[in-house]
């Protein structure tokens, strides 16, 4: 696997240092891009693709949930988190940061 980008390392360190009470989220020992999340009301899996942060992370509910934006396999079904819509959102966010 390719070396992790500085941003993922920094965000992971912050997540571990400033943990949310009652929620355990830390990278898998074999794959630092994979975060099984436990605690709270739901169990989730979080995966950071190689292209993160210009491509949306992948999130999957392991706990059965009934919600209009979650499919039967637990995947989030929002267009804003898919393909070009997410890339445009990132570009707008980066432009706004540069303007300030």
Secondary structure, 3 states (H helix, E strand, C coil): CCCCCHHHHHHHHHHHHCCCCCEEEEECCCCCCEEEEEECCCCEEEECCCCCCCCCCEEEECCCCCECCECCCCEECCHHHCHHHHHHHHHHHHHHHHHC
